[in-house]
Amino acid sequence: MFEDGTMTLGVNYWADHAATRMWSQWNAEEVEKDFKVLADHGVKVLRVFPTWNDFQPICAIHHAGRAEMDSYETRMFETEEHCPDTPAGYAGVDERMMERFEEFCNLAEQYHFQLIVCVLTGHMTSRLFIPRALERLNLYSDPIALKWEARYIDYFVRRMKHHPAIRAWESGNETNCLGAAESSEQVEVWLRYIHSVFRLADPSRPVIGVCGLDITAQESPWQSRINAALSDSVTVHPYNMWSKAGIEEFNGIRNLFYCAAQCSALEQITGKEAFVEETGLWRPMAVSLDGLARYQRGLLWNLWAANCRAMLWWCAFDQEQFDSAPYDWAWPGLEHGLFRSDRSPQPGAEVVAGFEKFLRSLEFRALPPAKKDVLILAANRDLVHSSYILARQAGWIPEYQSPEEPLRDASLYLLPSAKARGLLTTRRWEALLKKIREGATLLLVWDDTYLSRLNEVCGAEVVFRRERPGSERYEFGGFSLTLPRPVQVVFRSRGAEELAHDSEGNPCFFRNRYGKGVVYTLGFPLERLLYNTAGLYETDAWKIYAEVLPKELPLVLDSPFVTQSLHPFGDGRAALLLVNNSMKPFSGRAELRSPWSCLSVRTDAPEEAKFENGTLFLGENAGILLMLKEG
């Protein structure tokens, strides 16, 4: 789909004049007007949605005396016409819609767009667009539904696979929302079936999996590793308003790392290419238009640094002018667009255009990967996000894997807020201990943890545990933290070195030799506490990570919000990416460490990012690229 180290920019597209009714109210002239403004602003990829009930308008005719859902005959349209004796008729597909879609693809090719086609678009903005014949059926398991789904996909793909504008196929838009999946087994069977239909019809194009970072079945039956095993690419649709990611300022570090954390972790956990296929927000409740534009700039810089490959904004145009469902329902957001409903650009559209122009101006096409510092065994997506923020503040480049998978090699392992056994089986825990005994380092963050032989491994033991709502002050060497404390756990050393204490003098941070390696134990669930409370990423909490592995970054500067990632080319040159993840501009001394020297300075916003004579200026959410030479 997308080359390593590149960033492709796109949108999720509904026509400005009709949105979800664009196929029934087809107007090629209006679509071309849309395409012109999108192309003028650096958009390269469109994710598009043939609404299922428009393209396969089948209805079931029932026979008296038969079971309620046992259809006697399938016809088409509200007028109940016979299915024509053609390949389209056999599939229950309206050939007029296919002609419109081909005209759409011809226009896309003319404007050099590449299309991700979500064939089975039965869900959009929490409304279902299901063919009448299939309503009330289980779309993941009912044989009638499965038959018509396969016929539709097979005909659509074979009919359109000749077209060069089509980049990839996708089952639909968030097809995990077509109903309630009964189990991960049902999900696997459905995905295997549907993706096989795509591949039989067109072996030449990638098939994109259903969106989401779901590490285990405890999070969702749509587990990422099952989804990835049956797909060529996987995606995330991160929206901060649905989770704890949205409890702070939209332009702050928590939200600016949300997409990068989810996307990079998904690729690392599954081993399949991942990209941000949708992201956006309910704009009026969260941020001003100029603030949103600054956020979009920081988002793009962070995604590029994390090798997230592509960003497709939700969506192309505002939709406040429609009075059809779901837009006239009481709750949907209507102002998500990169452009207004009159096609004029929002400030963010100019940011996207400027970033795409900046990428094209570079002397290299792809950014090399940054070297990973830590392997994080996170049990859920919230711990991924929280540990990602802290790791980046500490200067670390994190890598993620599921605790349920075979352990990869690393010099530093992190178990963030390891509730119970942190999803580690005995076999996986013993494999991790073997790595430590052979010389690796482990940071274990306690959260009522009960892995085996912890007294020996950590060199410390629990004296008592009790519920004690309130807060606690922890004293570390050189800094202190005051954090919520719903549960008090008191520890004592059994040979480990004590590195920090609470306000009552009880040790809470330990370092213990274990074989040839070292185990650090933090006695409170740092990542979980920070994630559930606004404002705590602005404290010195990241310094706990930095104490375990102090990272000497290329640029000496004083801010945990200006993050650095070094991307070596292998010829003595390296790209250093700096991103300001704060709502406040940064201005101050910034000295390059030996042996680095600066060859050139590049940015998408010269008025917002400058580096000269050892002084760095980065405006709110701005980024800058320093090309360095070693020696």
Salt bridges, closest charged atoms under 4 A:
GLU3 OE1 - ARG365 NE 2.60
ASP4 OD1 - ARG309 NH2 2.43
ASP16 OD2 - ARG343 NE 3.96
GLU30 OE2 - LYS33 NZ 3.19
GLU30 OE1 - ARG343 NH2 2.80
ASP34 OD1 - ARG343 NE 2.59
ASP40 OD2 - LYS36 NZ 3.25
ASP70 OD2 - ARG66 NH1 3.37
GLU73 OE2 - ARG75 NE 3.09
GLU73 OE2 - HIS82 ND1 3.35
GLU78 OE1 - ARG132 NH1 3.13
GLU80 OE2 - ARG132 NH2 3.37
ASP94 OD2 - ARG96 NH2 2.95
GLU95 OE2 - ARG159 NH2 3.01
GLU102 OE1 - ARG159 NH1 2.81
GLU102 OE2 - HIS162 NE2 2.89
ASP154 OD1 - ARG158 NE 2.80
GLU170 OE1 - ARG47 NE 3.19
GLU174 OE1 - HIS123 ND1 3.71
GLU174 OE2 - HIS237 ND1 2.74
GLU188 OE2 - ARG192 NH2 2.99
ASP202 OD2 - ARG205 NH1 2.86
ASP214 OD1 - ARG381 NH2 2.14
GLU219 OE2 - ARG381 NE 3.67
ASP232 OD2 - ARG199 NH2 3.29
GLU248 OE2 - ARG254 NH2 3.07
GLU267 OE2 - ARG309 NH2 2.79
GLU277 OE2 - ARG47 NE 3.22
GLU277 OE1 - HIS237 NE2 2.73
GLU278 OE2 - ARG47 NH1 2.90
GLU278 OE2 - HIS237 ND1 3.46
ASP290 OD2 - ARG294 NH1 3.42
ASP318 OD2 - ARG283 NH2 3.07
GLU350 OE2 - HIS41 NE2 3.48
GLU356 OE2 - LYS44 NZ 3.70
GLU356 OE1 - ARG360 NE 2.85
GLU363 OE1 - ARG602 NH1 3.38
ASP373 OD2 - LYS551 NZ 2.81
GLU399 OE2 - ARG408 NH1 2.84
GLU405 OE2 - ARG225 NE 3.85
ASP409 OD1 - LYS435 NZ 2.19
GLU430 OE2 - ARG453 NH1 2.95
GLU438 OE2 - LYS434 NZ 2.57
ASP447 OD1 - LYS419 NZ 3.92
ASP447 OD2 - ARG528 NE 2.84
ASP448 OD2 - LYS419 NZ 3.55
ASP448 OD1 - ARG465 NE 2.78
GLU456 OE1 - ARG453 NE 3.63
GLU461 OE2 - ARG492 NE 2.74
GLU461 OE1 - ARG494 NH1 3.51
GLU472 OE1 - ARG485 NH1 2.76
GLU475 OE2 - ARG473 NE 2.73
GLU497 OE1 - ARG511 NH2 2.88
GLU498 OE1 - HIS501 NE2 2.91
GLU504 OE2 - ARG468 NH1 2.96
ASP540 OD1 - LYS543 NZ 3.64
GLU552 OE2 - ARG593 NH1 3.77
ASP571 OD2 - ARG573 NE 3.02
GLU591 OE2 - ARG589 NH2 2.19
ASP604 OD2 - ARG297 NE 3.04
GLU620 OE1 - ARG294 NE 3.03
